Amino acid sequence: AYGVSTSHISKICKEVTGMSFGEWLSSSRMDYVVSELAHSDRKIKEIILESGYLDVSNFTRKFREKYGITPKEYRSCYFRDNN
């Protein structure tokens, strides 16, 4: 649409962030969910779906791999430590 190929955009993304576009997108989505878990009382499923994930179970598995706990456990720990 703008005369820039997806491979060129991916290359720039890698140069700027050190991550592929897919890695950057996943990281950004995860950061969004973590922030929302920590700072809002919205439903966890709603936050996950809003972040762009279509499968809550798959996201929860990825979250657990990264943080060692589920999104629900993360939220409970955060609020317990900050209230």
Secondary structure in CASP SS format (residue, H / E / C, confidence):
PFRMAT SS
TARGET T0000
AUTHOR 0000-0000-0000
METHOD secondary structure of the structure
MODEL  1
A C 1.00
Y C 1.00
G C 1.00
V C 1.00
S C 1.00
T H 1.00
S H 1.00
H H 1.00
I H 1.00
S H 1.00
K H 1.00
I H 1.00
C H 1.00
K H 1.00
E H 1.00
V H 1.00
T H 1.00
G C 1.00
M C 1.00
S C 1.00
F H 1.00
G H 1.00
E H 1.00
W H 1.00
L H 1.00
S H 1.00
S H 1.00
S H 1.00
R H 1.00
M H 1.00
D H 1.00
Y H 1.00
V H 1.00
V H 1.00
S H 1.00
E H 1.00
L H 1.00
A H 1.00
H H 1.00
S C 1.00
D C 1.00
R C 1.00
K C 1.00
I H 1.00
K H 1.00
E H 1.00
I H 1.00
I H 1.00
L H 1.00
E H 1.00
S C 1.00
G C 1.00
Y C 1.00
L C 1.00
D C 1.00
V H 1.00
S H 1.00
N H 1.00
F H 1.00
T H 1.00
R H 1.00
K H 1.00
F H 1.00
R H 1.00
E H 1.00
K H 1.00
Y H 1.00
G C 1.00
I C 1.00
T C 1.00
P H 1.00
K H 1.00
E H 1.00
Y H 1.00
R H 1.00
S H 1.00
C H 1.00
Y H 1.00
F H 1.00
R H 1.00
D H 1.00
N H 1.00
N C 1.00
END
